[in-house]
Amino acid sequence: MKIRSLAIASLFVLSAASAFAATITENFSTNPLQHGWQIFGDTNLFQWDSANQNLAVTWDSSQTNSYFYHPLGTTFTKADSFCVLFDLNLTDVNAKNYFQLAVGLCNFADATSTNFSRANGNSPNLFEFDYFPDGPLSYGPSIDATLIDTNSNFYFAFDASRPLANGMIYRVVLTHQAGASSISGQVFTNGQIFTSLPSIAAYGANDFRLDTLSINNYTTTDDIYGDSLLAHGTVDNLAFASPLPIDLVKTIAAGTIQFSSDTNWLYTLEQSADLNTWSVAAPALLGNGTNLILQATNLPADKSFYRVRADLP
C-alpha cells in the first residue's frame, strides 16, 4: 500500500479561514485522468507511471504552454487562506539563460490565453513554485515561490544559494495567509528543512484570481531573450487545501500546544533544539474540527522549539 503522507507542513501560526473550503489530494495510485485531472496542450509531457505511482513530467520549453491540471471548483483571492503541497524528484535539468519549471495555482482562462507569456512577463494570476536551474549564461540556480497578481505584478520569495539535486525527493509547501499580498514557501528533504526561501523581492503585487491546481510547462518559443529549458522528473503527493489546517495556536504549558484543527488532517507535534533537525514529540492525532491539544511525551532538560506538522491521511 502506498503511504499518502501529503504534508510536512511548516505551518505553525496561521491566519483566518477561507471563505470557501476545498481539498484536492492526488497520490497517483490510480490513473488521475479518470478522476478529475486533465491535460491542456502537449499530452506527451505528462505520463502517469502506474508502477511507481507518480506522474512523470517533461518540462520542455520548446513546446507550447501545457498544463496537467485540476479545477479547484471556485475562485480563490487575496482574501482566502490556502496551501499547495507536493513532492518533486528531478532526473535531469538542462537550461540556457534563465527559465523555470513550475507547479502551483493558476487562473485557467489566463494561462491558456494566446496572450499569456511566462517568458515575457505577461502572466497574470499565478501562485507557484519555480525552479530556475543553473546553465550557460544563467544567473545561477534559484528556488522560488512566486505570486503574480491580476496586473502581472510580482512578489516572490527565493533562495539563490543552492541547486536542487537530481534523484532527491523534495517536499514543497507553499502557503498564502488570508489578506496578504505575498507567498511563503519551504522545501524539505527527509522531513528536515532544506530551505525556507529567505530572500524577498516585492514588486507591487496585490489581489489575484486563482481557480486551477496545475503542473506547468511554459514555452520559450516567444522568448525574446533566448531562454530555454528541458527537464525531466516526477511529481507526487500533490495537494491543495483551503482553509489552512492550523489556526489559533498557543502554548498552554511546557511542551503542550493547543490549536484549532481541521477534521481532514492528521497532526503531529515535533521538537527541535536548533530549528534545523526535528523529531516527533508526541503521537499523531486526527483533527476534530475544534481545539486540539498536542503534548510532548518527553520534555528535554534544555530549551526546545516546537512545531505542528499537518498531514493528509
Salt bridges, closest charged atoms under 4 A:
GLU26 OE1 - HIS35 ND1 3.27
ASP87 OD1 - ARG171 NH1 3.00
ASP92 OD1 - HIS232 ND1 2.91
GLU128 OE2 - ARG118 NH2 2.90
ASP130 OD2 - ARG118 NH2 3.10
ASP159 OD2 - ARG162 NE 3.30
ASP207 OD2 - ARG209 NH1 3.06
ASP236 OD2 - LYS2 NZ 2.92
GLU270 OE1 - ARG307 NE 2.68
GLU270 OE2 - ARG309 NH1 2.99
ASP311 OD2 - ARG309 NE 2.84
